[in-house]
Structures are given as C-alpha cells and as structure tokens.
Amino acid sequence: MFPKQDLDEVIERAEETYEERMLKFYRLGLVRGVKKTLQFVENGTITYDEDDFDIPKQIEIKVKLKFKGKDWESKVFAINCDEIT
C-alpha cells in the first residue's frame, strides 16, 4: 500500500467508529427520554385524558453528567413544552 491508501483506510475506519458511537449515544438518549416520559406519566406530571395529553408549560429534567476528566455534576434542563408539541 501507498501512504495515501493507508491514510484513506484509517480515515474510513475512524468515520465508521464515529458513526457507530454517535448512533449508540443517540439510541441511549432515546431510551432515557422514554424512561423519563414514563416516570412523568407515573407521577402525574403528564396525564392522558379524552384522547389528549395534558402537560405543563415547562418540564424540568434533572440529570447527572460526567465528562471525561471531570467529576459528576447535577444539571437541570428546563424544557419549554412548545418545543415538543
């Protein structure tokens, strides 16, 4: 192989790995979103009545985050429900 071919192969592998990681994290976000939605239904934050959902104007979602090389931290995301309806 020539150096350019080696480089092209490395770049192609890196792109595949990146795409796989992004899909993994996207799926993880979907799973977490569904879990949180079910919690909101269970605790009455979101209700369903007469073929319609009743949701507050704003929902706060509390999460714990850890970035590489940093400690865990709590964060609250305020979601305006106009963004999701």
N, C-alpha and C positions, 0 to 999 in steps of 0.2 A: 504494500500500500504506500501511497504517497502521503506526505504530511497533511495535505488538504483533505484527502479522503478520511484520514484519521480524525481530523477536526470535525468534519461533517458528521461522522458517525457519533462522536462524543456529543455534539450539539443535539443530534436527533434523539439520543438516549436521554439527555437531560430534559428535553422538551416532553418526552413521554413520561418521565418521572414527575415532572412539574404538573402535567395534566392529571396524572393519577392522584397526586397529593391534593390538588385543588378539588377534584371530584369527591375525594374522601372527606375533606372538610366541608364541602357543600352539603353532602349527604348527612354528615354529623349535625350541621346546622338545621337541616330539615327535621331530623329526628328530635332534636332538642326543642324545636318550635312546636312540633306536635305534642310532645310531652307537656310543655308549658301550657298549651291551649287546653289540654285535658285537665290539668291542675286548675286552671281558671274556671272551667265548667264545673269541676267538682266542688270548688269552694264558693261558687255562686257569683264570681266576678263577671262571667259571661253566662247568660241564660238563653234558652230557646223557648219561644212561645208563639203559637199560631203561625208556624212556618217562617219564623224570622228570628234572627239572633238579636239579643239586646246586649250591647257592650257599652262600657263607659267611654267618655270622650277621650280619655287618656289612660293608658295602662303603664304601670311601672314594672319593669322586669329586672330583677336583681340577679346578678351573676358573679361568679368568682373567676378571675382571669389570672393566668400565669404566662408571662412571656419569658423567652429564653434568657437566663442570667438574672432574672428578677424574682422577687418574692410574689406570693399570691396577693391579689388585691380584690376588694369588692368594688363593684361598679353597678350603678343603676342606670338603665336606659329608659327614658320616658318616650313611649310610642304614642303619637297622636293617631287616634283611630281613623281619621280621614285618610291616612296613608295606606290603610289596609282594607278600606271598604270601597 
